[in-house]
């Protein structure tokens, strides 16, 4: 929580100082977006990109072997926005297909600032300009920012996805605030090209099921730049929710495994410690009738979750659905769910994501 508070203060300060550079020549921003059969979900993104108010920007789409009408939609967008480039991949050797596609997009881009999102997202009109202004300090080489899931329907499942997503960002922002940044959402992430080049480019990032987290970890471990976390509503990105528990578990297990088996030692130690503390606290609950002295373990876990919820409903309230007391159920369920994911990860359970099997274990972590 101390880390979250520190980053919130830094974000407020960065926004105040940003007013001093308004009107000056701003660096060129390359928005890099991988696309793979997203025709059913990309329309919202294209409409929101068309509203961006930043002058020096280019849009780089990587059409990763799409077989639906995605190429036609991208071409129609490019005809209206001449600053658009479409990179078409006929093959993708992986091992992380998204990471490979992003690498090709970065190579084709020309901006000094690189901004990433996904085809199923929607961004605010001020997104590019607000992210760029937060990079006014040239020592900042990476900026992570929040992503909210859209509530797709009534009931616990749909509300929980929204809550789970922002609680994960609270952890990421807190880690950044304490100088232990180990991840970020790849669909709302900005990099300084110079910082990326100092670690050997995007292709130098160790293969990982969570390439965004591996990238941030690499930048922090190599100490090439400062990493910051944004907290303002002007950079909130929204993404689509999963339609079933099966898909949601696959997605969140991939994220958890990305931390548990991170190629970066520091991130791996920090995340495993966090998950083990949560898991032991939850697994102690059925033992309380026999060993009542264990009560501080689960109590500590739920106190921390209460703090996370308070942080989520503070500066990030505007991005979350109005659900009132229902968030109490979410905070009680979250550590139980994290324990479930941790057990699956340690058991080396593989998941399918975007049609491909993912073990969740990076090559370097094996």
Beta strands, then each sheet from edge to edge (+ up, - down):
strand 1: 29-35
strand 2: 57-64
strand 3: 84-89
strand 4: 113-118
strand 5: 121-123
strand 6: 140-144
strand 7: 147-149
strand 8: 189-192
strand 9: 226-229
strand 10: 237-239
strand 11: 351-353
strand 12: 356-358
sheet 1: 3+ 2+ 1+ 4+ 8- 6+ 9+
sheet 2: 5+ 10- 7-
sheet 3: 11+ 12-
end
